[in-house]
Amino acid sequence: MKALAVFSGGLDSMLAVELIKAQGIDVLGLFFETPFFSSAKARKSAELLCMQLKVIDITDLHLEVVKNPKHGYGGNMNPCIDCHILMIKEAGARLGEENASFIITGEVLGQRPMSQNRKALRAIAKESGYPALVLRPLSAKLLPMTTPESKGWVRREELMGLSGRGRKPQMELAKRFGIKDYPSPAGGCLLTDPVFSRRLKDLLSSDPHPERREIELLRVGRHFRLNSTTKLVIGRNKRENDAILSFSTSNDLVLKTVSIPGPTALVSGDASPDAEKLALDVTASYSDAKVGEIAQIKSSKQDIEKVFEVKVADKNQFKPLMIQ
């Protein structure tokens, strides 16, 4: 017998796996990756459990869900219910090829009021297309019986009946399984972050079909909307300057200070002369030059380089352009 675990790498998903493994069932972890959540935590947790993990990129499918979630958003741009439906649907589609019989998740009844209440859990299982094959080991005793339980694949009496937001029962269960190293319960989804969400909303408003690199660029730097078709991203330190440069393409305008230390900046979209001048002014204001001084800034695009002398303005006047 084999189960597929929709595995986040958090303590709850680790415990769900251990509860099923304790019944002699083989478990394969699946992590569905997008630019909004990395597999790093899941890889580490899977290694601690000695569990095989497959990382599957679902960026294109997930982005469509993010743009138009049937069940709406959480606090920001996180479509948690629709996201879980998509992941379980993708896991279910792999049951045959992985020779697995059912799906498990680490969801706990009532832990997240909007996405883990009874109605939401029922909708997630039903709309995934595998309603009777989705088992939540941590709350199974409080939920309707699933096929794995009714057919005796899993012993229901050895599963849990956890509910609510408290973590003490999970911590005690972790001790029972000898799990000492596990991540904090803080979520790793960037869509729950208000600043990232505003940046994503701005990006989608100007381009409904952004490239992956444009989404990943949202994680770094200061972002400015210069006009409806032009955006500026300015690095805050060397790491971000390097990241911005790595995300640039030949179609982007890259700005760097020449005469004094300063940021790397990227202008994407329609870099008209007016937009370019504004981008130069904003970039100069975030350099080490003082207000009123002249900063030399080099612009590069498609192997064409120019150097501009820019009088440094007070950066505060550009704050209304910042996406924050």
Secondary structure, DSSP 4 states (H G I P E B T S, - for coil): -EEEEE--SSHHHHHHHHHHHTTT-EEEEEEEEBTTB-SHHHHHHHHHTT--EEEEE-HHHHHHHHHS-TT--SSSS--HHHHHHHHHHHHHTTTTTTT--EEEE---BTTSTTTSSHHHHHHHHHHHT-TTTEE-TTTGGGSPPPHHHHTTSS-GGGS---BSS--HHHHHHHHHTT------S----GGG-HHHHHHHHHHHHH-SS--HHHHHHTTSSEEEEEETTEEEEE-SSHHHHHHHHHH--TTSEEEEESSS---EEEEEE---HHHHHHHHHHHHHTSSSPTTSEEEEEEEETTEEEEEEEE---GGGGGGGB--
